[in-house]
Amino acid sequence: MAIKLYAEINNVNEVAKVLNEKGYRKEGKLVAGKRAQVKLSSNDVTAMLNSDIADGDQLHPIVKKVLNKNRRRKGIVT
């Protein structure tokens, strides 16, 4: 979902916001024997987009290239 949204929106902050509104969460700290479910941040979205590309995925490599191009433009070197 994050890859598709980034292809449409082209902004990791907005993608994180939309994913959080749709109820997507990640596991956080251990609280009372259970993992807390916490909202996604822009850093989480960036990590998802920079993750390994699955075989047969045609959109992910394009999105990953655009993300890194945008990050270089803003002075963030990976």
C-alpha positions as CSV (number, residue, x, y, z in Angstrom):
1,M,0.0,0.0,0.0
2,A,2.9,2.4,0.9
3,I,4.5,1.9,-2.5
4,K,1.3,2.6,-4.4
5,L,0.5,5.7,-2.3
6,Y,4.0,7.1,-2.8
7,A,3.6,6.6,-6.5
8,E,0.5,8.7,-6.4
9,I,1.3,11.3,-3.7
10,N,5.2,11.5,-3.9
11,N,5.5,12.6,-0.3
12,V,6.4,10.3,2.6
13,N,4.8,12.4,5.3
14,E,1.4,12.3,3.4
15,V,1.8,8.6,2.8
16,A,2.3,8.0,6.5
17,K,-0.7,10.2,7.3
18,V,-2.9,8.3,4.9
19,L,-1.7,4.9,6.2
20,N,-2.4,5.9,9.8
21,E,-5.9,7.1,8.9
22,K,-6.5,3.7,7.3
23,G,-5.5,2.0,10.5
24,Y,-2.0,0.6,9.5
25,R,0.3,0.3,12.5
26,K,3.7,-1.2,13.4
27,E,4.7,-3.1,16.5
28,G,6.3,-0.8,19.1
29,K,7.6,-1.4,22.6
30,L,6.7,-4.3,24.8
31,V,4.0,-3.2,27.2
32,A,2.5,-5.5,29.8
33,G,3.7,-8.6,27.9
34,K,2.3,-7.4,24.5
35,R,3.7,-5.4,21.7
36,A,2.1,-1.9,21.5
37,Q,0.7,-0.9,18.1
38,V,2.1,2.5,17.1
39,K,1.4,4.9,14.2
40,L,3.7,4.9,11.2
41,S,6.2,7.8,10.8
42,S,7.7,9.2,7.6
43,N,10.9,7.3,8.5
44,D,8.9,4.0,8.6
45,V,7.5,4.8,5.1
46,T,11.0,5.6,3.8
47,A,12.3,2.3,5.2
48,M,9.4,0.4,3.5
49,L,10.2,2.1,0.2
50,N,13.9,1.4,0.5
51,S,13.4,-2.3,1.4
52,D,14.4,-5.2,-0.8
53,I,12.3,-5.5,-4.0
54,A,10.2,-8.6,-4.4
55,D,10.6,-10.6,-7.7
56,G,8.0,-9.6,-10.2
57,D,7.2,-6.2,-8.6
58,Q,7.3,-3.7,-11.3
59,L,6.3,-0.5,-9.4
60,H,8.6,-0.8,-6.4
61,P,11.9,-0.3,-8.3
62,I,10.5,2.8,-10.0
63,V,9.2,4.2,-6.7
64,K,12.5,3.5,-5.0
65,K,14.4,5.4,-7.7
66,V,12.1,8.4,-7.4
67,L,12.3,8.4,-3.6
68,N,16.1,8.4,-3.7
69,K,16.2,11.1,-6.4
70,N,13.9,13.3,-4.3
71,R,16.0,12.7,-1.2
72,R,19.2,13.7,-3.1
73,R,17.5,16.8,-4.3
74,K,16.7,17.8,-0.7
75,G,20.3,17.1,0.4
76,I,19.7,13.7,2.1
77,V,22.4,11.3,0.9
78,T,21.7,7.6,1.3
